[in-house]
Amino acid sequence: MNLVKKIQENIFRYQLFPRGAKIVVGVSGGPDSVCLLDALNKLREKYNIEIIIAHVNYGLRGKDSGKDEQFVRKIAKKYSLKVEIEKIPNTKYKILDTKSEEHLRNIRYDFFEKIRRKHKANTIAVGHNLNDQAETVLMRILRGTGLRGLGAIKFSTLSGPTAQPKRNADEPPIIRPLLNIPRKEILAYLRKNKLPFRTDKTNLGTDFTRNKIRNKLLPYIVKEYNPNIEEVLYKLSQAAAYDHDFIGKYSAEWLKANKSMLVSELEKLHPALQREAIRLAIEKYNPSLREIESAHIEEVLKIVKSGKGKRQILKFKKLKIQRKGDKLVIGNIGH
């Protein structure tokens, strides 16, 4: 099956967008986004879609950043598409690390969402591929993760029969049509169609965790242990995502029926459901669950299982969690 057919299958299976949709496509100029844009452009008439290109120029790589922007403008002209550019003035992130990467990611997605709203578009399409998924899964395993973390990147933040449901009402609607397609197939597609792209040299180094995993650890595992490790990690992420989705739905139903969060009722649940019910309850007060670690959930479980009669209080990440007799009360500090 060729790459465009795979994308069509993903659109159908994961209900990525309806016929006649408006789609904002994040285009950096790199191979993944160039491939995604070209494939969606080929499907433009079939699905009657309207495409708007969005590009962020962080100015991190001097003249190369300017060349990336010009390259994206040239692509937009080639396909006769609207293009929206965001220039970040005097960014302080001259050296990338995990924290600055996260900040730049937030800038990027905030801009994409701004453009989606401006054009009243249905969704935002980005070029994450199978290799990106494998890197994310491995990175989370190394840091320590649970079932939710193993699920890693989702095909879509939109609801659908097989798509992962949105966890946060403020979360932008994002689709990833290339998520099950290996990087080698993307590069082969670009070669076959003679499509130029830009190379971000910072991705070739080993300056921060993801680059080390991409350029050192994964190649070592491929060579010494399993040549198909990326696909293995991708399949693991999909299985984990489905399992977590089931646990999440059951836990959400339990919370709806047990709004008072009685400890005696919580203790009747399977440990996996206890953890997820606590996570979902916390999410109401701290939607950014990236900040909530497994260790925090374990601390909450300690006071759930404690036989002490007196009031017990936990404080972390601006949250206050109390056990008052048979009740578990979650709220923000100061309330």
N, C-alpha and C positions, 0 to 999 in steps of 0.2 A: 504494500500500500504506500502510495507516495505521500509526501508531507502535507499537501493541501487536503487530500482525502482524510488524513488523520485528524486534521483540524476540524473538518466538517463533521466527523464522527464525534469529536469532543463537544462541538457546538450542540449537536443533537442529544448526546447522552447526558450532558451536564446542564442542558438548557441555558447556555451562556448568554444568549440574547435573542429577542424575538425578531421576526422578519420586519424590516422597516426601521430597525433601531438606529440611534445615533451613538457612535462610539468614539470616545477620546482615546487615542493610542499614544502611550508614552514612548517616545523615540529618542534614545541617547545618541544614535548613530552607530552603535555597536552591532555585532552580527545578529544577536537575538531579536532586537527591536526592528532591524531592517528586514529580517526574514518575516517577522510577524506582520509588519506593515504591508509587505509585498503580497503575502498570502491573503490577507484580509481584502486587499485591493482587488485581487483576482476573484474574490467571492462577493464583491460589491454589488454586482448586478443580480446575482443569484438570490441574495438575501435582501436586496433593496436597502442596503445600509449606507449611512452617511458617516464619513470618517473625518475626525479633526485631530491633527497632530499636536502633541504637547511636548516641549523640550525645556529642560532646565540647564542653564549655563551657570555653573558654580564659580567659574573663574579660577579653579584650583590648579589647572595645568597650563597657565599662561596662554601662549599663542595657540596651543593645541585645543584649549577650550573654545576659543573663538573659531577655530577651524571646524570643530564639531558642530557648532551652531550653524555656520555657513553650509556645511554638508547637509544638515537637516532641512534648512531652507531650500536647498537645491532639490532634495528628494520631494518636498512638498510641491514644488513647481513641476517636477517630472510627472507626478500623479494628479496634478491639478486639485490639490487639497488645501484646506485652511490650515494655517500653522500658528500656534501660540507659543511665545518664548518668554521665559522668566529668567532675568539676569540677577544674580545675587551679588550685590556690591561689597567689595572689601571683606570677603569672608575670612574669619579668623582661623579656619581649619586648613592650615597649610600642610599639616602632617595628620594623616588619617589614623584613627584608632577606633575601637568599638563604639565608644561614646559619640564621637563626632560622626561616624557612619550612621548611627541611629538618628542623630539630629538632621543630617542631610537627607535621610530617607523621609523623615517627617516633612521637611520642606518640600520635597518632590511630590509626595502624595497630597499634601495640602494644596499645592498648585494644581495638580491634576483634578482634584475635586472642585476647586474654584472654576476651572475651565469647563468641567462637566455641568456645573450649575449654570454658568453663563450661557452655554449653548443648549441647555435643557436636554443633555444627552442621557441615555439610559445607563451607560456603564463606562468603566475605564479598563482598557486592555493593556497588559504589560507582558514582557517577554521571558518570564521565568521558565526554565526548561528542566528536564529530568536531572541533569547534572547539578543544577542549583538546588533542587530538592535533596539530592544525595548529600551535598555539602552541608545543607542546613540540618539534616537528620544527624549526621556524624558530629557536627559542632555541638548540637544539643546533647547527644550522648556523652561527649567528653565533659560537658559542663554539669551534667546530671539533669535528667528530665523524667517526666512521667508519660502516660499515654497521650495526653494532650500535646506535649512537646514533640513526641514521635510523629504525630499527625502532620506536623510542620506546615508547609505551604499548601493551600487549598486551590482547587481549580477555580473556585468562585466564592465570593462572600455573599452571593445571592442565594435565596432559598430555592429549593427544587427537589425533585424526588431523589436524586443522587448527589446533588451539590451539598456542601456543608452549609448549614444555616448561619445567618448573621448572628453574632453574639452581642453586638452593640448597635443600637439604633443609629448612632452617629458614624458608624463605620462606612467608608465609601464603598459603593458597589464595584468590585474589581473582578475581572476575569483573567485567566491565564491559559489561553488556548494551546500553548506549547509545552505545558507542564509534563506530559508523558513522552516528549520527544527528545532524544539525546542530542547533545551539542554537535556530535560528529554528523548527524543527519542534517542539522541546520547549516553547518558549514558546506556540506555536499550540495544542498539546495542553492546556496549562494553562488557556489562555483558553477553549477549547471546553468543557472540563470544569469550568470555574469553580473552579479550584483555587488558593487563595492560597499565597503563598510569601514568604520573607524575602529582603531584598536586603542583601548585605554591601557597604557603601559603600567599604570599602578596596579592593575589586576595580575600582572606577571610577577610581581615581587612576593616577598614573604614578610611584609611589614606588620600585618595583623592576622587574627585568627583565621578568617575565611580564606585569605590568600595562602596561608600555610597549609590549610587542609586541601585546597584546590591544587596547589603546585608542588606540594611535598608528600603529604600523608596519603591522599587518594592514589596518586601514581605508584607509591610504594606498595599499597595494598593490592592494586591491580597487578603489579609485577610479581609480588611474592606470595599472594594468597588467593585472590579471586579476580579474574579479568572482567567479571560482570558485576562487580561490587556496586556500581552506581544503580543498576537496575534492581539489584537485591534491596538496597536501601530505599529506593523509590517504592517498591512493592510493600516493604515493611511500613512505610509512611501511610500508604493507602489503607492497609489492613488496620493500622492503629487509628486512623481517622474515622473509619466506619465503626469500630468498636467504641471509640470515645463518643461518637455521635449518639449511639444507642444509650450509653450510660448517661450522657448529658440530657437526653430527652426524658428518660425515666426520672432522673434527679429533679428536673424542672417540674415535672408533674407532681412529685412528692412535695416539693416546696410550695407549690400552689395550694395543695391540700393541707399543708402544715405550716402556715404562715407564722405561727407563734414559735416555731422551732423548739419543740419540747425535746430535751435531752433523752428522755425515756423512749421517745419514738425514733429519734435519730440513731440510737444504739441498736435498734432492731434491723437497721439496714446493713447490707453487705459493706465491708470497708471501702470498696471502690465507690459505692454510691454515697457513703458518708462524706468522703473527700470531695466528690463533685458537688454535692448539695451545699457544702460549706463554701466551696469556690464560687458557686452561683450566687449564694447569699452575699458574699463579700463583693461580688461584681457590681451589685447595686450601688455600693458606696465608693468603689474604686474600679472603674471600667478598664483601667490600664493594668490588666492582670499579668503583664510582663514583669511587673514589680513584685508580684506575689509569688513567692517560691514555695517549693514542697515543704521546706522546713517550717514555714509559717503555718501551713495547714496542719502539720504534725503537732505544733504547739497548741493549736485550737483543739485538736483531738485529745490532747493530754487533759485539758480541763473538762472535756466532754466525758472522758472515762474516769476522771478523778472521783474518789469517794468522799472528799472533803465537803463538809456541810456549808462552810463559810463562802461568801461571795468571792469569786476569782476574776481577775481582770488581766487582759493582755493588751498591749499597745504596740503597734508597728505600722509603718507606712501611712501615718495619719489616721489609722483606724483604732477604735476601741472595741474590744470584744469581751463581753462579760458573761459569766454564768451566774444567774440569780435563781438559786434553787433548781427547779427542773427546766428553766428557760435559758436558751442561748440568745443573747442580745448583741447584735452587731450594729455599729454606728460609727460616725466620724468623731474624732477627738474634738471636744468643745461643744458637742451636742448631747 
